[in-house]
Amino acid sequence: MAAYAYYPDHGDMVLDTSDNWWQHTNENSRLLRNVMTHEHGHSLGLDHLTSSDASFVMEPFLTDFFDGPQLDDILLVQRSYGDRFEKSGGNDSQSTPTRLGLIAPGTERLIGGDALTTAVQPNQTDFISIDGLNDVDYLQFDVTSRGLATIVLRPLGPTYQVGHDGGSEQTLDTSALNDLGFQLLSAGSPGALVTVNQVGVGATEMIVDVPLPEAGSYALKVTGKADLPQFYSVSIRVHASHQRQGDINGDGLLSVLDIDQMAAWLQQGLTDRVFDLNGDLQVNAADHQFLADRLMNLYFGDSNLDGQFDSADLIQVFVFGTYEDQIPLNSHWQSGDWSGDLEFSSSDLILAFQQAGYEQGVRPPRGAELARAVPEPAGLSLLAASVVLCGILAGRRSRQNVF
């Protein structure tokens, strides 16, 4: 026995110094620090768990394979005590928000981006969450003039096997524990400017080019629909009033020129987050497709830009003559590059026909609403996630736990 600790509300910890395990000083005494962190977990109310495909502090054995709390450990602590913004009264009201500061036109603020993998490095500390049904997070930002904002709320978390020590393991998708949504509030206006909750659990909520009518302070009110914890990230990108989300070339319009410019930037390896149009924290072909499909409401394959995908489009692209012509990077949207790689190949045709818009007539408008939902794999249902997580969450018991 290396150590043991009592659960709340006792919380005392005992380390066995008669053995020499604690004298291992490799990696700044990592083994000792991990043992103490494990026992602190018990003092906070966490029980032992096991995982066959990940490593966590609360597993019942000594290890220096990693350094400090890992993702599941952080998730369970935040479930019971909230994230770091819950200290000193928390951010549960508009009068006590987490202050993100000034966001200048053309810039972005991102918060909560570290909950992506089960392994956590010591310098990864940006974990925020809704810890249950009664938790509300207010995030305030300021602007110096009227403008537009694109706001992305993304549930985060990997999928792994986990179970109570001595029990069976189950699959837990931590990106799909709670269905999150948000409201945009203005300090100078009663009620919400807009409410965004268009898609279900595990999916990204997004609003594009919502007007910010005046200079001043605005707040996001983030909530969940279930009594389960959910890591998330929020990105807020502010534009001047004359700019639009997806206006890649800066001419104030959304056109095929923006689609082709986006493809060119991708081929040059550009990774500036301003081009992360779909809010998945990456810049890749999915953003090119989001621009055409979501922001411009084009069918893939609509090369002549008449609002529909039909035989006239196919005739046009083959007349251009760039189909698999072995000349690198010489195609664009109107000559058949619908995937954003500056080539016209079978992959473009597959993308176009998979969308099932061929000869379906003019594509219906997406509507006048500002909110645009970005679907992602939903993973576990809320009910299934509740069963898995509730079997793992520790009760607060007044007994000791031996490592």
Backbone torsions as a table, in degrees:
resi	resn	phi	psi	omega
1	MET	NA	120.1	-178.8
2	ALA	-87.0	-35.2	-175.9
3	ALA	-169.2	162.7	169.6
4	TYR	-150.4	161.6	-179.9
5	ALA	-146.5	156.7	178.3
6	TYR	-96.2	149.1	175.5
7	TYR	-74.0	166.8	173.0
8	PRO	-58.3	148.1	8.3
9	ASP	-99.8	18.2	179.7
10	HIS	-85.4	-71.4	168.3
11	GLY	83.3	1.1	-178.9
12	ASP	-67.3	151.1	-179.0
13	MET	-124.4	142.0	177.1
14	VAL	-127.1	129.0	175.6
15	LEU	-110.1	132.9	179.1
16	ASP	-86.4	103.3	-178.8
17	THR	-93.4	5.1	177.3
18	SER	-75.3	-21.2	174.2
19	ASP	-92.0	169.5	-176.9
20	ASN	-103.7	11.5	-177.1
21	TRP	-60.7	-34.0	-175.1
22	TRP	-77.0	-7.3	179.2
23	GLN	-85.6	-4.2	176.5
24	HIS	-72.6	112.7	-173.8
25	THR	-105.1	12.4	178.0
26	ASN	-60.5	146.1	177.5
27	GLU	53.4	48.3	177.3
28	ASN	57.3	46.9	178.4
29	SER	57.1	45.8	-176.9
30	ARG	-60.6	-40.0	-178.5
31	LEU	-61.3	-45.4	178.2
32	LEU	-61.2	-43.9	-179.1
33	ARG	-64.5	-38.7	179.1
34	ASN	-68.0	-38.2	177.2
35	VAL	-63.4	-44.7	-179.8
36	MET	-66.1	-37.0	176.8
37	THR	-64.3	-42.4	177.3
38	HIS	-57.8	-47.5	-178.7
39	GLU	-68.6	-35.6	173.3
40	HIS	-59.3	-35.6	176.8
41	GLY	-58.9	-43.0	176.2
42	HIS	-62.7	-41.2	180.0
43	SER	-63.3	-25.2	176.9
44	LEU	-86.6	-8.5	177.5
45	GLY	110.8	6.9	-177.5
46	LEU	-89.1	143.8	179.4
47	ASP	-103.8	174.5	176.2
48	HIS	-69.1	150.3	173.8
49	LEU	-142.1	168.0	176.0
50	THR	-133.6	152.8	176.3
51	SER	-147.9	132.7	-179.2
52	SER	-88.4	-11.0	-178.2
53	ASP	-131.8	13.1	176.9
54	ALA	-150.8	169.1	-179.3
55	SER	-125.6	133.3	-177.7
56	PHE	-136.6	154.9	179.6
57	VAL	-61.4	-35.1	-173.2
58	MET	-84.6	10.6	170.0
59	GLU	-74.7	148.3	-168.2
60	PRO	-86.6	54.8	175.2
61	PHE	-155.8	159.2	179.1
62	LEU	-76.1	137.7	176.8
63	THR	-158.3	146.1	168.3
64	ASP	-121.2	25.2	-179.7
65	PHE	-65.9	-29.1	178.6
66	PHE	-133.4	179.3	-174.9
67	ASP	-126.5	101.6	174.0
68	GLY	88.7	-174.6	-177.5
69	PRO	-58.6	140.5	175.8
70	GLN	-107.2	-178.3	-165.8
71	LEU	-58.6	-46.8	-177.9
72	ASP	-64.7	-35.5	176.5
73	ASP	-61.4	-44.1	-179.9
74	ILE	-66.0	-41.0	179.5
75	LEU	-59.2	-44.6	-176.5
76	LEU	-71.3	-36.7	176.4
77	VAL	-65.5	-43.3	180.0
78	GLN	-68.1	-28.9	175.0
79	ARG	-59.8	-41.4	-175.9
80	SER	-86.9	-31.8	-170.4
81	TYR	-124.5	-5.5	-178.0
82	GLY	84.8	172.2	179.0
83	ASP	-84.1	-175.1	-173.5
84	ARG	-65.4	-19.7	-179.5
85	PHE	-82.7	-1.8	176.8
86	GLU	-87.3	-3.4	177.9
87	LYS	-69.7	155.8	174.5
88	SER	53.9	44.3	177.4
89	GLY	99.9	-19.9	173.9
90	GLY	79.7	-178.0	-179.6
91	ASN	-116.8	40.1	-174.8
92	ASP	-88.0	5.3	177.6
93	SER	-141.1	159.7	-178.9
94	GLN	-68.3	-19.5	178.7
95	SER	-83.6	-13.0	179.2
96	THR	-131.5	58.8	-175.3
97	PRO	-80.6	165.3	163.6
98	THR	-77.1	123.0	-173.8
99	ARG	-93.6	116.3	-179.5
100	LEU	-90.0	-9.8	176.6
101	GLY	85.1	-167.8	-177.3
102	LEU	-77.9	133.1	173.0
103	ILE	-114.8	109.9	-177.6
104	ALA	-77.6	153.7	176.9
105	PRO	-54.9	136.1	179.9
106	GLY	85.4	4.3	179.2
107	THR	-121.8	171.7	-174.9
108	GLU	-136.9	149.7	172.0
109	ARG	-121.2	127.8	179.2
110	LEU	-119.9	134.8	177.7
111	ILE	-137.4	138.6	174.5
112	GLY	86.3	37.6	-172.2
113	GLY	-96.9	7.4	-171.3
114	ASP	-94.6	-10.0	-174.3
115	ALA	-86.1	63.4	-175.2
116	LEU	-111.0	-29.8	-177.1
117	THR	-131.6	161.9	178.8
118	THR	-68.7	-31.4	179.3
119	ALA	-81.8	133.6	-178.7
120	VAL	-124.4	127.3	177.2
121	GLN	-86.6	155.5	-177.7
122	PRO	-57.4	-27.9	-178.8
123	ASN	-88.3	2.7	177.8
124	GLN	-94.7	109.0	-176.1
125	THR	-129.6	1.6	-173.9
126	ASP	-90.9	73.6	178.7
127	PHE	-118.3	117.9	174.4
128	ILE	-126.3	154.2	-174.4
129	SER	-156.5	157.0	159.4
130	ILE	-90.4	123.3	-172.1
131	ASP	-92.3	-1.6	177.7
132	GLY	165.9	-170.7	-173.4
133	LEU	-64.3	-31.0	-175.4
134	ASN	-93.8	1.6	-179.8
135	ASP	-89.7	137.1	174.9
136	VAL	-132.5	133.6	177.5
137	ASP	-113.6	126.2	173.1
138	TYR	-105.9	124.5	179.8
139	LEU	-120.1	115.8	-174.6
140	GLN	-102.4	138.9	172.9
141	PHE	-136.0	159.3	-176.0
142	ASP	-122.7	147.0	173.9
143	VAL	-130.8	151.7	-176.5
144	THR	-94.4	-7.8	179.2
145	SER	-157.4	165.9	176.2
146	ARG	-63.0	154.4	-178.8
147	GLY	-178.9	-155.0	-179.8
148	LEU	-126.7	152.5	177.8
149	ALA	-135.2	141.1	170.5
150	THR	-112.7	122.7	-172.7
151	ILE	-121.8	130.1	-178.8
152	VAL	-125.0	121.4	174.7
153	LEU	-109.3	114.9	-173.7
154	ARG	-121.4	118.6	173.1
155	PRO	-68.0	138.7	-175.4
156	LEU	-122.8	158.7	173.4
157	GLY	140.8	142.3	177.4
158	PRO	-83.6	174.9	174.5
159	THR	-109.3	134.5	-178.8
160	TYR	-155.0	169.3	176.4
161	GLN	-91.2	134.6	-179.3
162	VAL	-157.0	149.5	177.6
163	GLY	-160.6	165.5	175.8
164	HIS	-67.4	142.9	-179.5
165	ASP	-56.4	125.2	-177.7
166	GLY	92.4	-9.3	179.6
167	GLY	-108.9	-175.4	179.9
168	SER	-85.2	152.3	178.1
169	GLU	-90.6	150.9	175.6
170	GLN	-133.3	162.5	178.5
171	THR	-81.3	127.2	179.1
172	LEU	-120.6	116.0	175.1
173	ASP	-95.7	100.2	-174.3
174	THR	-78.1	-2.9	172.5
175	SER	-86.9	-4.4	-174.2
176	ALA	-134.9	49.2	178.1
177	LEU	-95.6	-33.5	-173.7
178	ASN	-141.6	137.2	178.7
179	ASP	-83.4	107.7	-176.0
180	LEU	-96.0	153.7	173.1
181	GLY	-150.1	175.2	179.6
182	PHE	-150.2	159.1	170.4
183	GLN	-119.6	147.1	172.2
184	LEU	-102.0	123.6	-176.9
185	LEU	-118.1	150.7	175.6
186	SER	-116.2	139.0	179.7
187	ALA	-62.3	-25.7	-175.6
188	GLY	-99.3	4.7	-176.5
189	SER	-134.2	136.9	175.7
190	PRO	-73.4	148.9	177.5
191	GLY	76.6	177.5	-177.9
192	ALA	-87.3	139.1	172.1
193	LEU	-69.0	-36.6	178.6
194	VAL	-160.0	148.3	175.8
195	THR	-118.0	132.1	-176.4
196	VAL	-126.0	109.9	172.4
197	ASN	-158.0	73.3	-170.4
198	GLN	-95.8	-23.1	-173.5
199	VAL	-128.0	174.0	-171.7
200	GLY	-91.3	-165.1	-176.8
201	VAL	-59.6	139.1	178.0
202	GLY	83.5	3.2	-175.3
203	ALA	-112.7	152.7	-178.8
204	THR	-82.8	130.8	173.8
205	GLU	-98.2	134.9	-173.4
206	MET	-145.4	140.9	172.8
207	ILE	-129.2	132.9	-172.5
208	VAL	-110.9	127.7	173.2
209	ASP	55.3	46.5	174.3
210	VAL	-75.4	133.3	-178.3
211	PRO	-68.7	136.1	167.6
212	LEU	-104.5	102.3	-165.4
213	PRO	-68.9	-17.3	-177.6
214	GLU	-158.6	164.5	173.9
215	ALA	-64.9	151.7	177.5
216	GLY	138.9	-156.7	-175.3
217	SER	-103.4	139.2	174.7
218	TYR	-129.4	158.2	-179.2
219	ALA	-138.8	144.3	169.3
220	LEU	-99.1	133.2	174.2
221	LYS	-108.4	108.0	-176.4
222	VAL	-100.3	130.3	-178.3
223	THR	-137.8	164.8	175.2
224	GLY	-126.9	160.0	-176.7
225	LYS	-98.9	-7.0	-176.1
226	ALA	-127.9	159.8	179.4
227	ASP	-89.0	60.6	179.9
228	LEU	-140.1	151.5	179.1
229	PRO	-77.5	151.1	177.8
230	GLN	-147.8	114.7	169.1
231	PHE	-64.5	149.5	175.3
232	TYR	-156.4	165.2	170.2
233	SER	-126.4	153.6	175.2
234	VAL	-129.3	130.8	170.3
235	SER	-120.1	137.5	179.4
236	ILE	-126.4	118.4	179.4
237	ARG	-116.3	125.4	-175.7
238	VAL	-107.3	137.8	179.0
239	HIS	-124.9	155.5	168.2
240	ALA	-66.8	159.9	-174.3
241	SER	-60.4	-28.4	-176.6
242	HIS	-85.9	-6.1	179.3
243	GLN	-92.0	160.1	178.1
244	ARG	-135.0	148.3	174.7
245	GLN	-61.6	127.5	-178.6
246	GLY	93.1	-2.8	177.4
247	ASP	-78.4	78.7	-170.8
248	ILE	-66.7	-37.9	-177.1
249	ASN	-91.6	0.4	172.8
250	GLY	71.2	23.1	-178.8
251	ASP	-92.9	5.6	178.7
252	GLY	83.6	3.4	-177.6
253	LEU	-126.6	158.4	166.9
254	LEU	-104.9	118.4	-176.5
255	SER	-149.3	176.8	178.4
256	VAL	-61.9	-21.8	176.4
257	LEU	-64.0	-35.3	177.4
258	ASP	-68.8	-38.5	178.2
259	ILE	-62.0	-47.0	-178.7
260	ASP	-68.3	-36.3	178.1
261	GLN	-66.6	-38.9	177.5
262	MET	-61.3	-43.2	178.1
263	ALA	-61.5	-40.6	179.7
264	ALA	-64.8	-42.5	178.6
265	TRP	-62.7	-40.2	179.8
266	LEU	-62.0	-40.8	-179.9
267	GLN	-69.0	-21.8	176.8
268	GLN	-87.8	0.9	177.0
269	GLY	78.9	21.5	-179.0
270	LEU	-67.3	132.2	-178.1
271	THR	-125.1	14.2	-179.9
272	ASP	-59.4	130.3	-175.9
273	ARG	-61.9	-15.5	177.5
274	VAL	-62.4	-21.2	179.7
275	PHE	-95.7	6.6	174.5
276	ASP	-81.3	78.9	-171.9
277	LEU	-74.0	-29.4	-176.5
278	ASN	-96.0	1.7	172.1
279	GLY	72.4	24.8	-179.9
280	ASP	-96.3	13.5	177.2
281	LEU	69.4	17.0	176.4
282	GLN	-134.7	156.2	174.0
283	VAL	-117.6	111.7	-175.8
284	ASN	-158.6	-167.3	-176.5
285	ALA	-61.1	-25.2	178.8
286	ALA	-63.0	-30.5	177.8
287	ASP	-72.5	-37.2	174.7
288	HIS	-60.1	-44.6	-179.7
289	GLN	-69.4	-35.6	177.5
290	PHE	-63.1	-39.8	178.9
291	LEU	-60.1	-48.2	-177.7
292	ALA	-71.3	-45.9	-172.5
293	ASP	-77.9	-50.4	-171.9
294	ARG	-90.6	-46.4	-174.7
295	LEU	-81.4	-32.5	-178.6
296	MET	-107.7	-7.0	175.8
297	ASN	58.3	40.5	178.4
298	LEU	-99.4	141.7	165.5
299	TYR	-70.3	139.0	166.2
300	PHE	-62.9	128.1	-175.8
301	GLY	108.2	-16.2	-179.9
302	ASP	-77.3	74.0	-174.0
303	SER	-73.4	-28.7	-179.6
304	ASN	-92.8	4.1	171.2
305	LEU	60.4	34.9	178.2
306	ASP	-97.8	10.0	176.0
307	GLY	91.2	-2.3	179.9
308	GLN	-141.3	161.7	178.7
309	PHE	-113.9	113.3	-177.8
310	ASP	-148.9	-169.3	-175.2
311	SER	-62.3	-28.1	179.1
312	ALA	-62.7	-35.2	178.1
313	ASP	-67.9	-41.9	179.9
314	LEU	-65.6	-40.3	177.2
315	ILE	-60.2	-44.1	-178.3
316	GLN	-60.8	-47.7	-174.6
317	VAL	-68.5	-33.7	179.1
318	PHE	-76.8	-25.5	173.2
319	VAL	-65.7	-36.2	176.8
320	PHE	-59.0	-32.2	171.9
321	GLY	78.4	24.8	-179.7
322	THR	-102.5	6.2	-177.1
323	TYR	-64.5	114.9	177.4
324	GLU	43.5	48.9	-175.8
325	ASP	-89.0	4.0	178.7
326	GLN	67.0	7.0	173.9
327	ILE	-96.8	117.9	-172.1
328	PRO	-69.8	139.9	167.4
329	LEU	56.2	43.7	-177.1
330	ASN	-117.6	18.1	179.5
331	SER	-115.8	160.5	176.4
332	HIS	-142.8	-178.1	-174.3
333	TRP	-53.9	-47.0	-173.3
334	GLN	-76.5	-8.4	175.0
335	SER	-112.6	11.0	170.2
336	GLY	118.1	-2.1	178.1
337	ASP	-86.7	93.4	179.5
338	TRP	-101.5	-10.1	-178.4
339	SER	-97.0	-11.0	175.3
340	GLY	89.7	18.0	178.2
341	ASP	-105.2	9.8	179.6
342	LEU	63.0	22.1	175.0
343	GLU	-127.6	151.6	171.6
344	PHE	-111.0	111.4	-175.1
345	SER	-144.0	-176.2	-179.5
346	SER	-60.8	-27.9	179.7
347	SER	-63.5	-33.2	177.5
348	ASP	-68.7	-41.0	178.5
349	LEU	-65.7	-40.2	178.3
350	ILE	-62.3	-45.0	178.9
351	LEU	-58.7	-44.3	-177.0
352	ALA	-65.5	-44.5	-176.7
353	PHE	-77.1	-26.3	175.7
354	GLN	-64.7	-27.4	-179.9
355	GLN	-72.7	-14.7	174.6
356	ALA	63.0	34.7	177.5
357	GLY	-101.9	0.3	-174.5
358	TYR	-64.9	124.8	178.9
359	GLU	53.7	38.7	173.8
360	GLN	-101.2	9.6	-179.4
361	GLY	84.1	-170.7	-179.9
362	VAL	-66.8	134.3	-178.0
363	ARG	-68.0	130.6	-179.7
364	PRO	-63.6	147.8	176.0
365	PRO	-63.6	153.3	-179.0
366	ARG	-78.5	-3.7	178.3
367	GLY	100.5	166.5	-176.4
368	ALA	-88.6	-3.1	-177.6
369	GLU	-68.4	150.9	-178.8
370	LEU	-80.9	-32.1	-173.5
371	ALA	-75.1	136.5	175.8
372	ARG	-128.6	123.6	-177.9
373	ALA	-93.9	139.5	179.9
374	VAL	-112.0	105.1	-175.6
375	PRO	-73.2	145.3	173.7
376	GLU	-138.4	165.7	177.6
377	PRO	-56.0	130.6	-173.7
378	ALA	-82.4	-21.8	178.2
379	GLY	67.4	-138.8	-177.5
380	LEU	-68.0	147.1	168.9
381	SER	-69.8	162.3	178.3
382	LEU	-60.0	-36.8	-179.4
383	LEU	-65.3	-46.0	-179.6
384	ALA	-64.6	-41.2	179.1
385	ALA	-63.5	-37.1	178.8
386	SER	-61.8	-43.6	-179.1
387	VAL	-62.4	-45.8	-178.6
388	VAL	-64.8	-50.8	-173.1
389	LEU	-70.1	-40.5	-178.7
390	CYS	-65.4	-25.6	175.7
391	GLY	-74.0	-15.7	-177.6
392	ILE	-100.3	-37.1	-177.6
393	LEU	-58.9	134.3	-176.6
394	ALA	-83.0	142.1	169.6
395	GLY	-78.6	158.3	178.7
396	ARG	-91.9	98.2	-173.7
397	ARG	-117.1	146.0	-178.6
398	SER	-91.7	68.0	175.4
399	ARG	-141.8	165.1	178.8
400	GLN	-88.8	156.7	175.2
401	ASN	-127.7	126.0	-178.9
402	VAL	-92.2	136.6	-176.5
403	PHE	-55.2	NA	NA
